[in-house]
Amino acid sequence: MTFLFGSLYNVTLALLTGGMALFTFIVTPAIFRSYGRDQAGEIVGNLFPGYFLYLLVLSALALVLFFLLGADQASRSFWASLFLLVVAVIINAYVLFSLHPKAVRIKQQVVSFEKAAPDSAARKEFRKLHGISAALNLALLADGIALLAMSRNLVNCR
């Protein structure tokens, strides 16, 4: 069973981290290169609910699988991984249920990012929320990379 849970844990972390990297560094930039700012923002905005749910589900699944591994609780890797997994679940829940809905409400007040004044209150607020979201996304990506690196100390998949 440990082999199965260890394998599933690693696959879950790979899907989580790889999904973030793919969306952040390939999909989103390609969409913004291919379409105008307003249309690209609408396309990416339509992808966000599924993306954020994907991240929350996989981070929660990774946390469950982590406990099923039966890793040595005396190891530093155990406690560091537990901390990173809990942080990932909390951040992903915050983004999905609070930050993203706020950003959507503010974005609806901006008729066009191509035409609206950059110093409008709604654009400034959206820029702030977007910055928080981007920073959290990069923090989660680093979190996932660290979890993958530490998983070899927790998982014995031989």
DSSP file with accessible surface (Angstrom, degrees, kcal/mol):
  #  RESIDUE AA STRUCTURE BP1 BP2  ACC     N-H-->O    O-->H-N    N-H-->O    O-->H-N    TCO  KAPPA ALPHA  PHI   PSI    X-CA   Y-CA   Z-CA
    1    1 A M     >        0   0  156      0, 0.0     4,-2.8     0, 0.0     5,-0.3   0.000 360.0 360.0 360.0 -37.0    0.0    0.0    0.0
    2    2 A T  H  >  +     0   0   80      1,-0.2     4,-2.9     2,-0.2     5,-0.2   0.904 360.0  52.1 -60.2 -39.9    2.8    2.4    0.8
    3    3 A F  H  > S+     0   0  115      2,-0.2     4,-2.6     1,-0.2    -1,-0.2   0.935 111.3  47.0 -59.8 -45.9    4.1    2.0   -2.8
    4    4 A L  H  > S+     0   0   86      2,-0.2     4,-2.7     1,-0.2     5,-0.2   0.952 115.5  43.8 -61.8 -49.9    0.6    2.8   -4.1
    5    5 A F  H  X S+     0   0   37     -4,-2.8     4,-2.6     1,-0.2    -1,-0.2   0.892 114.1  51.3 -65.2 -37.7    0.1    5.9   -1.9
    6    6 A G  H  X S+     0   0    0     -4,-2.9     4,-2.4    -5,-0.3    -1,-0.2   0.920 111.6  46.8 -64.3 -42.7    3.7    7.0   -2.6
    7    7 A S  H  X S+     0   0   37     -4,-2.6     4,-2.6    -5,-0.2    -2,-0.2   0.933 114.1  47.1 -64.4 -45.8    3.2    6.8   -6.3
    8    8 A L  H  X S+     0   0   76     -4,-2.7     4,-2.7     2,-0.2    -2,-0.2   0.884 110.6  53.3 -64.0 -37.5   -0.2    8.6   -6.2
    9    9 A Y  H  X S+     0   0    0     -4,-2.6     4,-2.6    -5,-0.2    -2,-0.2   0.949 111.6  45.1 -61.5 -48.0    1.3   11.3   -4.0
   10   10 A N  H  X S+     0   0   46     -4,-2.4     4,-2.4     1,-0.2    -2,-0.2   0.903 113.6  49.1 -65.1 -40.7    4.1   11.9   -6.5
   11   11 A V  H  X S+     0   0   80     -4,-2.6     4,-2.8     2,-0.2     5,-0.2   0.926 111.3  50.6 -64.0 -41.8    1.7   11.9   -9.4
   12   12 A T  H  X S+     0   0    8     -4,-2.7     4,-2.5     1,-0.2    -2,-0.2   0.933 111.7  46.8 -62.2 -45.7   -0.6   14.3   -7.6
   13   13 A L  H  X S+     0   0    0     -4,-2.6     4,-2.9     2,-0.2     5,-0.3   0.893 112.5  50.9 -63.3 -38.1    2.3   16.7   -6.9
   14   14 A A  H  X S+     0   0   50     -4,-2.4     4,-2.8     2,-0.2     5,-0.3   0.917 111.9  46.2 -66.0 -42.7    3.5   16.4  -10.5
   15   15 A L  H  X S+     0   0   89     -4,-2.8     4,-2.1     3,-0.2    -2,-0.2   0.908 115.5  47.7 -65.0 -40.4    0.1   17.2  -11.8
   16   16 A L  H  X S+     0   0    3     -4,-2.5     4,-2.0    -5,-0.2    -2,-0.2   0.974 120.0  35.8 -63.3 -54.7   -0.3   20.1   -9.4
   17   17 A T  H  X S+     0   0   11     -4,-2.9     4,-2.5     1,-0.2     5,-0.2   0.922 119.8  48.2 -70.7 -43.0    3.1   21.6  -10.0
   18   18 A G  H  X S+     0   0   39     -4,-2.8     4,-2.9    -5,-0.3     5,-0.2   0.894 110.3  52.9 -65.0 -38.7    3.2   20.9  -13.8
   19   19 A G  H  X S+     0   0   15     -4,-2.1     4,-2.5    -5,-0.3     5,-0.2   0.910 110.5  47.3 -62.2 -42.5   -0.3   22.2  -14.2
   20   20 A M  H  X S+     0   0    2     -4,-2.0     4,-2.8    -5,-0.2     5,-0.3   0.933 113.9  47.0 -64.2 -45.9    0.7   25.5  -12.5
   21   21 A A  H  X S+     0   0   33     -4,-2.5     4,-2.8     2,-0.2     5,-0.4   0.931 113.6  48.1 -62.4 -45.2    3.8   25.8  -14.6
   22   22 A L  H  X>S+     0   0   91     -4,-2.9     5,-2.5     1,-0.2     4,-1.8   0.944 116.4  42.1 -60.9 -48.5    2.0   25.0  -17.9
   23   23 A F  I  <>S+     0   0   24     -4,-2.5     5,-2.3    -5,-0.2    -2,-0.2   0.920 120.6  42.6 -66.1 -42.2   -0.8   27.5  -17.2
   24   24 A T  I  <5S+     0   0   31     -4,-2.8    -2,-0.2    -5,-0.2    -1,-0.2   0.903 126.8  25.5 -73.3 -43.3    1.5   30.2  -15.9
   25   25 A F  I  <5S+     0   0  118     -4,-2.8    -3,-0.2    -5,-0.3    -2,-0.2   0.597 134.4  19.2-104.6 -12.1    4.4   30.1  -18.3
   26   26 A I  I  X5S+     0   0   99     -4,-1.8     4,-1.9    -5,-0.4    -3,-0.2   0.714 121.2  40.8-121.2 -58.4    2.9   28.6  -21.5
   27   27 A V  I  ><S+     0   0   46     -5,-2.5     4,-2.3     2,-0.2     5,-0.2   0.963 116.7  44.2 -65.2 -54.7   -0.9   28.9  -21.8
   28   28 A T  H  ><S+     0   0   30     -5,-2.3     4,-2.4    -6,-0.3     5,-0.2   0.940 115.7  46.3 -61.3 -49.5   -1.5   32.4  -20.4
   29   29 A P  H  > S+     0   0   41      0, 0.0     4,-2.0     0, 0.0    -1,-0.2   0.904 111.8  53.0 -60.4 -36.9    1.3   34.1  -22.3
   30   30 A A  H  X S+     0   0   33     -4,-1.9     4,-1.5     2,-0.2    -2,-0.2   0.911 109.6  48.5 -64.0 -40.6    0.3   32.3  -25.5
   31   31 A I  H  X S+     0   0   23     -4,-2.3     4,-1.5     1,-0.2     3,-0.2   0.936 112.1  48.1 -64.7 -43.8   -3.3   33.6  -25.1
   32   32 A F  H  < S+     0   0   85     -4,-2.4    -1,-0.2     1,-0.2    -2,-0.2   0.803 112.1  50.1 -70.9 -25.3   -2.1   37.2  -24.5
   33   33 A R  H  < S+     0   0  191     -4,-2.0    -1,-0.2    -5,-0.2    -2,-0.2   0.788 114.5  45.4 -75.7 -27.3    0.2   37.0  -27.5
   34   34 A S  H  < S+     0   0   86     -4,-1.5     2,-0.3    -3,-0.2    -2,-0.2   0.666 116.2  35.6 -92.5 -19.7   -2.6   35.7  -29.7
   35   35 A Y  S  < S-     0   0  109     -4,-1.5    -1,-0.0    -5,-0.1     6,-0.0  -0.889  89.0 -88.6-132.5 163.2   -5.5   38.1  -28.8
   36   36 A G     >  -     0   0   37     -2,-0.3     4,-3.2     1,-0.1     5,-0.3  -0.227  50.1-100.8 -63.9 162.1   -6.0   41.7  -27.7
   37   37 A R  H  > S+     0   0  129      1,-0.2     4,-2.4     2,-0.2     5,-0.2   0.884 120.3  46.6 -56.6 -44.8   -5.8   42.5  -24.0
   38   38 A D  H  > S+     0   0   44      2,-0.2     4,-2.0     1,-0.2    -1,-0.2   0.941 116.7  42.9 -66.1 -45.8   -9.5   42.5  -23.4
   39   39 A Q  H  > S+     0   0  108      2,-0.2     4,-2.5     1,-0.2    -2,-0.2   0.922 115.2  49.4 -68.5 -41.1  -10.3   39.3  -25.3
   40   40 A A  H  X S+     0   0    0     -4,-3.2     4,-2.9     1,-0.2     5,-0.3   0.923 110.3  51.6 -63.0 -41.7   -7.3   37.5  -23.8
   41   41 A G  H  X S+     0   0   13     -4,-2.4     4,-2.4    -5,-0.3    -1,-0.2   0.883 110.1  49.5 -62.0 -37.0   -8.3   38.6  -20.3
   42   42 A E  H  X S+     0   0  126     -4,-2.0     4,-1.9     2,-0.2    -2,-0.2   0.922 112.1  47.5 -68.1 -42.3  -11.8   37.3  -21.0
   43   43 A I  H  X S+     0   0   48     -4,-2.5     4,-1.2     2,-0.2    -2,-0.2   0.962 116.2  42.7 -63.6 -51.0  -10.5   33.9  -22.2
   44   44 A V  H >X S+     0   0    5     -4,-2.9     4,-1.7     1,-0.2     3,-0.5   0.908 111.5  56.4 -63.6 -38.7   -8.1   33.5  -19.2
   45   45 A G  H 3< S+     0   0   18     -4,-2.4    -1,-0.2    -5,-0.3    -2,-0.2   0.857 105.4  51.5 -60.6 -34.5  -10.8   34.8  -16.9
   46   46 A N  H 3< S+     0   0  119     -4,-1.9     4,-0.4     1,-0.2    -1,-0.3   0.768 110.5  49.2 -72.5 -25.6  -13.0   32.0  -18.1
   47   47 A L  H <X S+     0   0   75     -4,-1.2     4,-2.3    -3,-0.5     3,-0.3   0.756  93.1  79.3 -81.4 -26.8  -10.3   29.4  -17.5
   48   48 A F  H  X S+     0   0   47     -4,-1.7     4,-3.3     1,-0.2     5,-0.3   0.869  85.3  54.9 -55.6 -46.8   -9.6   30.6  -13.9
   49   49 A P  H  > S+     0   0   61      0, 0.0     4,-2.1     0, 0.0    -1,-0.2   0.941 114.3  41.7 -56.8 -43.3  -12.5   29.0  -12.0
   50   50 A G  H  > S+     0   0   48     -4,-0.4     4,-2.6    -3,-0.3    -2,-0.2   0.900 115.5  50.9 -67.9 -39.6  -11.5   25.5  -13.4
   51   51 A Y  H  X S+     0   0   17     -4,-2.3     4,-2.3     2,-0.2    -1,-0.2   0.945 112.3  45.4 -62.5 -47.5   -7.8   26.2  -12.8
   52   52 A F  H  X S+     0   0    7     -4,-3.3     4,-2.1     1,-0.2    -2,-0.2   0.885 113.8  49.1 -67.8 -36.5   -8.3   27.3   -9.2
   53   53 A L  H  X S+     0   0   92     -4,-2.1     4,-3.0    -5,-0.3     5,-0.3   0.925 109.3  53.5 -65.8 -43.0  -10.6   24.4   -8.5
   54   54 A Y  H  X S+     0   0   87     -4,-2.6     4,-2.5     1,-0.2     5,-0.2   0.927 110.3  47.4 -54.5 -47.6   -8.0   22.0  -10.0
   55   55 A L  H  X S+     0   0    1     -4,-2.3     4,-2.4     2,-0.2     5,-0.2   0.910 113.2  47.5 -64.5 -41.8   -5.3   23.4   -7.7
   56   56 A L  H  X S+     0   0   24     -4,-2.1     4,-2.5    36,-0.2     5,-0.2   0.942 113.2  47.5 -66.1 -45.9   -7.5   23.2   -4.6
   57   57 A V  H  X S+     0   0   80     -4,-3.0     4,-2.7     1,-0.2    -2,-0.2   0.937 115.2  45.3 -62.2 -45.5   -8.6   19.6   -5.4
   58   58 A L  H  X S+     0   0   18     -4,-2.5     4,-2.6    -5,-0.3    -1,-0.2   0.895 113.1  49.4 -69.0 -37.1   -5.0   18.4   -6.1
   59   59 A S  H  X S+     0   0    0     -4,-2.4     4,-1.9    -5,-0.2    30,-0.2   0.917 113.7  46.6 -68.9 -37.5   -3.5   20.1   -3.1
   60   60 A A  H  X S+     0   0   38     -4,-2.5     4,-2.3    -5,-0.2    -2,-0.2   0.917 112.9  49.7 -67.2 -41.4   -6.2   18.6   -0.8
   61   61 A L  H  X S+     0   0   75     -4,-2.7     4,-2.9    -5,-0.2     5,-0.2   0.916 108.7  52.7 -62.8 -41.8   -5.7   15.2   -2.4
   62   62 A A  H  X S+     0   0    0     -4,-2.6     4,-2.4     1,-0.2    -1,-0.2   0.909 108.4  51.3 -61.0 -39.3   -1.9   15.5   -1.9
   63   63 A L  H  X S+     0   0   35     -4,-1.9     4,-1.7     2,-0.2    -2,-0.2   0.933 111.3  46.8 -64.4 -43.7   -2.5   16.3    1.8
   64   64 A V  H  X S+     0   0   83     -4,-2.3     4,-1.7     1,-0.2    -2,-0.2   0.946 114.1  47.4 -62.6 -47.3   -4.8   13.2    2.2
   65   65 A L  H  X S+     0   0    9     -4,-2.9     4,-1.2     1,-0.2    -1,-0.2   0.871 105.4  60.9 -63.4 -34.9   -2.2   11.0    0.4
   66   66 A F  H >X>S+     0   0    0     -4,-2.4     3,-0.6    -5,-0.2     5,-0.6   0.921 106.3  45.6 -57.6 -44.8    0.6   12.5    2.5
   67   67 A F  H ><5S+     0   0  116     -4,-1.7     3,-0.8     1,-0.2    -1,-0.2   0.849 109.3  55.6 -68.7 -32.1   -1.1   11.1    5.6
   68   68 A L  H 3<5S+     0   0   86     -4,-1.7    -1,-0.2     1,-0.2    -2,-0.2   0.689  92.4  73.3 -73.4 -16.8   -1.7    7.8    4.0
   69   69 A L  H <<5S-     0   0    8     -4,-1.2    -1,-0.2    -3,-0.6    -2,-0.2   0.804  90.4-143.0 -64.6 -32.1    2.0    7.4    3.3
   70   70 A G  T <<5 -     0   0   67     -3,-0.8    -3,-0.1    -4,-0.5    -2,-0.1   0.872  31.8-178.2  67.9  37.1    2.8    6.8    6.9
   71   71 A A      < -     0   0   15     -5,-0.6     2,-0.5     1,-0.1    -1,-0.1  -0.229  40.1 -82.0 -67.9 159.4    6.0    8.7    6.7
   72   72 A D    >   -     0   0  107      1,-0.2     3,-1.5    82,-0.1     6,-0.3  -0.482  36.0-157.9 -65.8 112.7    8.4    9.1    9.6
   73   73 A Q  T 3  S+     0   0  124     -2,-0.5    -1,-0.2     1,-0.3     6,-0.1   0.597  87.6  65.8 -71.3 -10.8    6.9   11.9   11.8
   74   74 A A  T 3  S+     0   0   87      4,-0.1    -1,-0.3     5,-0.0     2,-0.1   0.624  83.9  96.4 -84.2 -11.9   10.3   12.4   13.4
   75   75 A S  S <> S-     0   0   30     -3,-1.5     4,-1.4     1,-0.1     5,-0.1  -0.455  75.2-134.3 -83.1 150.2   11.9   13.6   10.1
   76   76 A R  H  > S+     0   0  228      1,-0.2     4,-2.8     2,-0.2     5,-0.3   0.857 107.0  60.7 -65.5 -34.9   12.2   17.2    9.1
   77   77 A S  H  > S+     0   0   21      1,-0.2     4,-2.5     2,-0.2     5,-0.2   0.868 101.0  54.4 -61.4 -37.2   10.9   16.4    5.7
   78   78 A F  H  > S+     0   0    8     -6,-0.3     4,-2.6     2,-0.2    -1,-0.2   0.963 113.5  39.6 -60.2 -52.4    7.6   15.2    7.2
   79   79 A W  H  X S+     0   0  138     -4,-1.4     4,-2.4     2,-0.2    -2,-0.2   0.883 116.5  49.6 -70.2 -37.7    7.0   18.4    9.1
   80   80 A A  H  X S+     0   0   39     -4,-2.8     4,-2.6     2,-0.2    -1,-0.2   0.931 113.8  46.5 -65.4 -42.8    8.2   20.7    6.3
   81   81 A S  H  X S+     0   0    0     -4,-2.5     4,-2.7    -5,-0.3     5,-0.2   0.916 111.3  51.3 -65.1 -43.4    6.0   18.8    3.8
   82   82 A L  H  X S+     0   0   30     -4,-2.6     4,-2.5    -5,-0.2     5,-0.2   0.940 111.4  48.1 -58.8 -45.2    3.0   18.9    6.1
   83   83 A F  H  X S+     0   0  137     -4,-2.4     4,-2.7     1,-0.2    -2,-0.2   0.945 113.0  47.2 -59.5 -48.8    3.5   22.7    6.5
   84   84 A L  H  X S+     0   0   33     -4,-2.6     4,-2.3     1,-0.2    -1,-0.2   0.877 112.4  49.8 -64.1 -37.5    3.8   23.3    2.8
   85   85 A L  H  X S+     0   0    0     -4,-2.7     4,-2.4     2,-0.2    -1,-0.2   0.924 111.8  47.1 -67.3 -43.9    0.7   21.1    2.0
   86   86 A V  H  X S+     0   0   58     -4,-2.5     4,-2.6    -5,-0.2     5,-0.2   0.933 112.6  50.2 -63.9 -43.0   -1.5   22.9    4.6
   87   87 A V  H  X S+     0   0   39     -4,-2.7     4,-3.0    -5,-0.2     5,-0.3   0.922 110.0  51.1 -59.8 -43.8   -0.3   26.3    3.3
   88   88 A A  H  X S+     0   0    2     -4,-2.3     4,-2.7     2,-0.2     5,-0.2   0.922 110.9  47.3 -61.8 -43.7   -1.1   25.2   -0.3
   89   89 A V  H  X S+     0   0   33     -4,-2.4     4,-2.5   -30,-0.2     5,-0.2   0.940 114.3  47.2 -64.2 -44.4   -4.6   24.1    0.7
   90   90 A I  H  X S+     0   0  106     -4,-2.6     4,-2.6     2,-0.2    -2,-0.2   0.941 114.7  45.3 -63.1 -48.2   -5.3   27.3    2.6
   91   91 A I  H  X S+     0   0   31     -4,-3.0     4,-2.9     1,-0.2     5,-0.2   0.935 113.8  49.2 -63.0 -45.0   -3.9   29.6   -0.2
   92   92 A N  H  X S+     0   0    4     -4,-2.7     4,-2.5    -5,-0.3     5,-0.2   0.898 112.0  48.5 -63.7 -38.0   -5.8   27.7   -2.9
   93   93 A A  H  X S+     0   0   30     -4,-2.5     4,-2.8    -5,-0.2     5,-0.3   0.926 112.3  49.6 -65.8 -42.6   -9.1   27.9   -0.9
   94   94 A Y  H  X>S+     0   0   89     -4,-2.6     4,-2.2    -5,-0.2     5,-2.2   0.935 113.2  46.0 -60.7 -46.7   -8.5   31.6   -0.3
   95   95 A V  I  <>S+     0   0    6     -4,-2.9     5,-2.8     3,-0.2    -2,-0.2   0.943 117.5  43.0 -63.1 -47.2   -7.9   32.2   -4.0
   96   96 A L  I  <5S+     0   0   25     -4,-2.5    -2,-0.2    -5,-0.2    -1,-0.2   0.920 126.0  29.5 -66.9 -43.6  -10.9   30.2   -5.2
   97   97 A F  I  <5S+     0   0  147     -4,-2.8    -1,-0.2    -5,-0.2    -2,-0.2   0.633 136.4  10.8 -98.6 -13.3  -13.4   31.4   -2.7
   98   98 A S  I  X5S+     0   0   41     -4,-2.2     4,-2.0    -5,-0.3    -3,-0.2   0.674 122.1  42.9-127.9 -60.5  -12.3   34.9   -1.9
   99   99 A L  I  ><S+     0   0    2     -5,-2.2     4,-2.4     1,-0.2     5,-0.2   0.935 115.2  46.7 -64.4 -48.6   -9.6   36.5   -4.0
  100  100 A H  H  ><S+     0   0   28     -5,-2.8     4,-2.6    -6,-0.3     5,-0.2   0.941 111.9  49.7 -63.0 -47.3  -10.9   35.4   -7.4
  101  101 A P  H  > S+     0   0   40      0, 0.0     4,-2.2     0, 0.0    -1,-0.2   0.906 111.9  50.3 -58.4 -37.1  -14.5   36.4   -6.8
  102  102 A K  H  X S+     0   0   79     -4,-2.0     4,-2.4     2,-0.2    -2,-0.2   0.926 110.5  49.1 -63.8 -44.7  -13.4   39.8   -5.6
  103  103 A A  H  X S+     0   0   15     -4,-2.4     4,-2.9     1,-0.2    -1,-0.2   0.894 109.7  52.1 -63.0 -39.1  -11.2   40.2   -8.7
  104  104 A V  H  X S+     0   0   53     -4,-2.6     4,-1.8     2,-0.2    -1,-0.2   0.929 109.7  49.2 -62.9 -44.6  -14.2   39.2  -11.0
  105  105 A R  H  < S+     0   0  138     -4,-2.2     4,-0.5    -5,-0.2    -2,-0.2   0.920 115.0  43.8 -61.4 -43.6  -16.4   41.8   -9.3
  106  106 A I  H >< S+     0   0   29     -4,-2.4     3,-1.5     1,-0.2     4,-0.5   0.919 109.9  56.0 -68.1 -41.6  -13.8   44.6   -9.7
  107  107 A K  H >< S+     0   0   54     -4,-2.9     3,-1.5     1,-0.3    -1,-0.2   0.846  98.2  62.7 -60.6 -33.1  -13.1   43.5  -13.3
  108  108 A Q  T 3< S+     0   0  150     -4,-1.8    -1,-0.3     1,-0.3    -2,-0.2   0.747  96.7  59.5 -64.6 -21.6  -16.7   43.9  -14.2
  109  109 A Q  T <  S+     0   0  126     -3,-1.5     2,-0.7    -4,-0.5    -1,-0.3   0.635  91.0  78.0 -80.6 -14.7  -16.4   47.6  -13.3
  110  110 A V    <   -     0   0   13     -3,-1.5     3,-0.2    -4,-0.5    -1,-0.1  -0.866  63.6-167.6 -98.4 111.9  -13.7   48.1  -16.0
  111  111 A V  S    S-     0   0  148     -2,-0.7     2,-0.3     1,-0.3    -1,-0.2   0.924  74.5  -2.1 -65.0 -45.0  -15.4   48.3  -19.4
  112  112 A S     >  -     0   0    9      1,-0.1     4,-2.5     2,-0.0    -1,-0.3  -0.960  48.4-157.2-151.1 130.4  -12.1   47.8  -21.3
  113  113 A F  T  4 S+     0   0   22     -2,-0.3    -1,-0.1     1,-0.2    -2,-0.1   0.706 101.6  54.8 -77.2 -19.2   -8.5   47.5  -20.2
  114  114 A E  T  4 S+     0   0  107      1,-0.1    -1,-0.2    -3,-0.1    -2,-0.0   0.770 122.6  24.7 -81.7 -25.4   -7.5   48.8  -23.6
  115  115 A K  T  4 S+     0   0  179      2,-0.1    -2,-0.2    -3,-0.0    -1,-0.1   0.695  97.9  95.7-113.5 -26.3   -9.6   51.9  -23.4
  116  116 A A  S  < S-     0   0   32     -4,-2.5    -6,-0.0     1,-0.1     0, 0.0  -0.359  85.9 -96.3 -71.3 148.5  -10.0   52.7  -19.7
  117  117 A A    >   -     0   0   52      1,-0.1     3,-1.8     2,-0.1     6,-0.2  -0.429  27.8-133.6 -63.0 133.3   -7.7   55.2  -18.0
  118  118 A P  T 3  S+     0   0   83      0, 0.0    -1,-0.1     0, 0.0    -2,-0.1   0.708 103.4  55.8 -64.7 -18.1   -4.9   53.3  -16.2
  119  119 A D  T 3  S+     0   0  113      4,-0.1    -2,-0.1     5,-0.0    -3,-0.0   0.295  76.3 126.5 -99.2  12.8   -5.4   55.4  -13.1
  120  120 A S  S <> S-     0   0   39     -3,-1.8     4,-2.5     1,-0.1     5,-0.2  -0.349  70.5-118.8 -66.5 150.9   -9.1   54.6  -12.6
  121  121 A A  H  > S+     0   0   84      1,-0.2     4,-2.4     2,-0.2     5,-0.2   0.899 113.1  50.9 -59.4 -41.5  -10.0   53.3   -9.1
  122  122 A A  H  > S+     0   0   15      1,-0.2     4,-2.7     2,-0.2    -1,-0.2   0.916 111.1  47.8 -66.0 -41.0  -11.3   50.0  -10.5
  123  123 A R  H  > S+     0   0   21     -6,-0.2     4,-2.8     2,-0.2    -1,-0.2   0.904 111.5  50.6 -67.0 -39.1   -8.2   49.4  -12.6
  124  124 A K  H  X S+     0   0  116     -4,-2.5     4,-2.0     2,-0.2    -2,-0.2   0.924 113.1  45.6 -63.3 -43.8   -6.0   50.2   -9.6
  125  125 A E  H  X S+     0   0   65     -4,-2.4     4,-2.5    -5,-0.2    -2,-0.2   0.912 113.8  49.0 -65.8 -42.3   -7.9   47.8   -7.4
  126  126 A F  H  X S+     0   0   35     -4,-2.7     4,-3.1     1,-0.2     5,-0.2   0.921 109.5  52.3 -62.9 -43.2   -7.9   45.1  -10.1
  127  127 A R  H  X S+     0   0  121     -4,-2.8     4,-2.4     2,-0.2    -1,-0.2   0.906 110.2  49.2 -58.7 -41.8   -4.1   45.6  -10.6
  128  128 A K  H  X S+     0   0  120     -4,-2.0     4,-2.2     2,-0.2    -2,-0.2   0.948 113.9  44.3 -63.2 -48.1   -3.6   45.1   -6.8
  129  129 A L  H  X S+     0   0    7     -4,-2.5     4,-2.6     1,-0.2    -2,-0.2   0.893 113.1  51.8 -64.8 -39.6   -5.7   41.9   -6.7
  130  130 A H  H  X S+     0   0  104     -4,-3.1     4,-2.9     2,-0.2    -1,-0.2   0.907 108.9  51.1 -63.0 -41.2   -4.0   40.6   -9.9
  131  131 A G  H  X S+     0   0   38     -4,-2.4     4,-2.5    -5,-0.2    -2,-0.2   0.910 110.7  47.9 -62.8 -42.2   -0.6   41.2   -8.3
  132  132 A I  H  X S+     0   0   63     -4,-2.2     4,-2.7     2,-0.2     5,-0.2   0.937 113.1  48.7 -62.9 -45.4   -1.7   39.3   -5.1
  133  133 A S  H  X S+     0   0   25     -4,-2.6     4,-2.4     1,-0.2    -2,-0.2   0.920 112.2  47.8 -61.6 -45.0   -3.0   36.5   -7.2
  134  134 A A  H  X S+     0   0   41     -4,-2.9     4,-2.3     2,-0.2    -1,-0.2   0.916 112.6  49.1 -63.7 -42.2    0.2   36.3   -9.4
  135  135 A A  H  X S+     0   0   59     -4,-2.5     4,-2.4     1,-0.2    -2,-0.2   0.919 112.4  47.8 -64.4 -42.3    2.4   36.4   -6.3
  136  136 A L  H  X S+     0   0   38     -4,-2.7     4,-2.7     2,-0.2    -1,-0.2   0.892 109.8  53.6 -65.4 -38.3    0.4   33.6   -4.6
  137  137 A N  H  X S+     0   0   21     -4,-2.4     4,-2.1     2,-0.2    -2,-0.2   0.930 111.1  45.3 -61.5 -44.3    0.5   31.5   -7.8
  138  138 A L  H  X S+     0   0   90     -4,-2.3     4,-2.4     2,-0.2    -2,-0.2   0.889 112.1  51.9 -67.8 -36.4    4.3   31.8   -7.9
  139  139 A A  H  X S+     0   0   50     -4,-2.4     4,-2.5     1,-0.2    -2,-0.2   0.910 110.2  49.2 -64.3 -40.7    4.5   31.0   -4.2
  140  140 A L  H  X S+     0   0    7     -4,-2.7     4,-2.6     2,-0.2    -2,-0.2   0.865 108.9  52.7 -66.5 -35.6    2.4   27.9   -4.8
  141  141 A L  H  X S+     0   0   15     -4,-2.1     4,-2.4     2,-0.2    -2,-0.2   0.941 111.2  45.7 -64.6 -45.1    4.6   26.9   -7.7
  142  142 A A  H  X S+     0   0   59     -4,-2.4     4,-2.7     2,-0.2    -2,-0.2   0.904 111.4  54.1 -62.7 -39.7    7.7   27.1   -5.4
  143  143 A D  H  X S+     0   0   13     -4,-2.5     4,-2.5     1,-0.2    -2,-0.2   0.937 109.6  47.2 -57.7 -48.1    5.7   25.2   -2.8
  144  144 A G  H  X S+     0   0    0     -4,-2.6     4,-2.5     2,-0.2    -2,-0.2   0.899 110.9  50.6 -64.1 -40.3    5.0   22.4   -5.2
  145  145 A I  H  X S+     0   0   97     -4,-2.4     4,-2.5     2,-0.2    -1,-0.2   0.933 111.3  48.8 -63.7 -43.7    8.6   22.2   -6.4
  146  146 A A  H  X S+     0   0   37     -4,-2.7     4,-2.4     1,-0.2    -2,-0.2   0.913 110.6  51.2 -62.8 -41.7    9.8   22.0   -2.8
  147  147 A L  H  X S+     0   0    0     -4,-2.5     4,-1.4     1,-0.2    -1,-0.2   0.914 110.4  48.9 -62.7 -41.7    7.2   19.3   -2.1
  148  148 A L  H  X S+     0   0   59     -4,-2.5     4,-0.6     1,-0.2    -1,-0.2   0.918 111.2  50.0 -62.9 -42.1    8.4   17.3   -5.1
  149  149 A A  H >< S+     0   0   64     -4,-2.5     3,-0.5     1,-0.2    -2,-0.2   0.893 114.9  43.6 -64.2 -38.9   12.0   17.7   -4.0
  150  150 A M  H >X S+     0   0   35     -4,-2.4     3,-1.6     1,-0.2     4,-0.6   0.676  93.1  82.3 -80.1 -16.8   11.3   16.5   -0.5
  151  151 A S  H >X S+     0   0    9     -4,-1.4     4,-3.0     1,-0.3     3,-1.2   0.826  80.9  64.5 -62.5 -27.9    9.0   13.6   -1.6
  152  152 A R  H << S+     0   0  188     -4,-0.6    -1,-0.3    -3,-0.5    -2,-0.1   0.804 100.7  52.3 -66.4 -22.8   12.0   11.4   -2.2
  153  153 A N  H <4 S+     0   0   92     -3,-1.6    -1,-0.3    -4,-0.2    -2,-0.2   0.647 119.1  35.4 -82.2 -15.2   12.8   11.6    1.5
  154  154 A L  H << S+     0   0   21     -3,-1.2     2,-0.5    -4,-0.6    -2,-0.2   0.713 109.5  63.9-104.6 -33.1    9.2   10.5    2.4
  155  155 A V     <  -     0   0   15     -4,-3.0     2,-0.7    -5,-0.2    -1,-0.1  -0.863  53.1-167.7-108.7 127.4    8.3    8.1   -0.4
  156  156 A N        +     0   0   91     -2,-0.5  -150,-0.1  -154,-0.1  -149,-0.1  -0.856  19.3 163.7-111.2  92.0    9.9    4.7   -1.0
  157  157 A C              0   0   45     -2,-0.7    -1,-0.1  -151,-0.1    -2,-0.0  -0.202 360.0 360.0-103.6  39.3    8.6    3.7   -4.4
  158  158 A R              0   0  252      0, 0.0    -2,-0.1     0, 0.0  -155,-0.0  -0.504 360.0 360.0 -84.2 360.0   11.2    1.0   -5.2
